């Protein structure tokens, strides 16, 4: 069996469905089980797909849902898994703000930049082993000069 990892962007407060891509499975799949942080997912917020369309649906996404999900697939010969990297986001105006994300290069996109978009934007990310915060100040219509004076 061969399965491909997936990156998913999910908006906070919405639902997300991830199709688990199985490139090949001979003999056919028997079981699909998904987990997060080593715990099997169950309950009304998490819905596993079926063996013909392996998937994971998460209802009412929160910032705490960020992380790596692992879906195990089993057949008569053995098992494998696919990692799903879920990245959550929340913008008040999803037509104005968007993002394109890869694990190593997250990007914030601001459409139709206006004067009131000026300000400090903060991106926070974490995973099982580390966390980090990035900041950028967006200035509209002017040039900000800065100098670094070493200690």
N, C-alpha and C positions, 0 to 999 in steps of 0.2 A: 504494500500500500504506500502511496505517496500523497502527502498532504502539504498544502502551501500555507505559510503564515500570512496574516492579514492585519492591516492597520485600519482602524475605524474611528472616525470623528463622530461624536455624539453630542447633541445639544442638551444641556441640562433642562429637565422638565419634560422632555420628549421621550419617545420610545426608540430603541435601536434594535435592528435585526441584522445579524451577521450570518452569512451563508458560509459554511465550512467547505472549502474547496478541496475535494478529493480528486486527485488527478487519475488515479487508477485504484481499483479494489477488486482483486480476484482471489478467492471467491468473494461474493457480495458482503457488504457490511451486515453485522448482526446487532451491534449496540453502539450508541453514541452517548458519551457522558462528559459534561463540561464542569470545570472547577475554576475557582478564583482563590488565590493564596492557599492552595492545597486543600480547599474545602469544596465538596461537591455542591453544586448549585441546585436549589430546589425552592419551592414556594411560589407565590403568585407573581412575584416580580421577574422570575426567570422561567423561560419556556424553552426546552430543548426541542429541536426539530425531530424528524424521524429518519430512519435509515435510508430512505430514498432521497431525501433532501436534508442532509445534516445542517443544523443551524442553531443559533442561540439568540433568543430575543430577551431583551432587558427592558422592562417597563419603568417609566418615570425615572429617567437617568438623574443621578445626583453627582456632585463633584467627588464623592467618596467611591464612585464606581470606576474611577480611573484605574488603570493597571493592566496586568497581563492575565488573560483568561486562557485556559488550556482545555481544548476539547479532545478527548480520547476517542478513537474509533477502533472497533474490534471486529474481526471476522474469524473464520475457523482456523486460519493460519497463524494469526498473531494480532499485534496492535501497533498503532502509532498515534501521534498526537499532532495537533496544529495549535500554534500560539496565536492568540488574537490580542493585539495591543489596542486597548480602548482609551481614547483621549477625549475628555469632556471639554465643553466650552459653553459659555453663556454670554450672549450679547443682547442688549435690549432691542437692537434693530439688525436682524440678520440680513437684510438687504444692503445695509451700509457696511457692516463689518463681516468679515469672513476669514477663513484661514485655510491654508493648505499645509499639510503636515506630513513630514516623514519623521521618523524617530530622531534623526540627527539634524534636521533643518526645519523647525517649525516657522511658519510665516504668517503674520497678521496682515490682512488686506483691508484697507479703508477705501471705500468707493466714494467718489464725489467729495473729496476733501474740502472742508469748510473751516472758517476761523474758529468756530466753537469745538472743533475736533482737537485743537491744540491742548497739550497736556502730557502727563506722565502715563504711560501704558506699562503694565506689569504682567509678566507671564511667569506662572509658577508651574513646575512639573515635579513629579516624584515617581518613584518605582520602588520595588522591594528593597533596593540596596542604597539608594541615594535620593537626594532632592536638590532642587536648585531654583533660583529666581533670576529672571532677567528683566531689565528695565530699559526703556527708551523714552526720551522726551521728544515729542513732535512739536516743532515750532512752525507756525504758518506766517509767511510773508516777511521773515527777517532772518538775519544770520546771527547765530549765537557764537560768540568767540569765547574760547576757554583756554586756559593755560594750565599745564601741569608743572608744579614746582616740587621737585623731589625733596624729601625730608633731609 
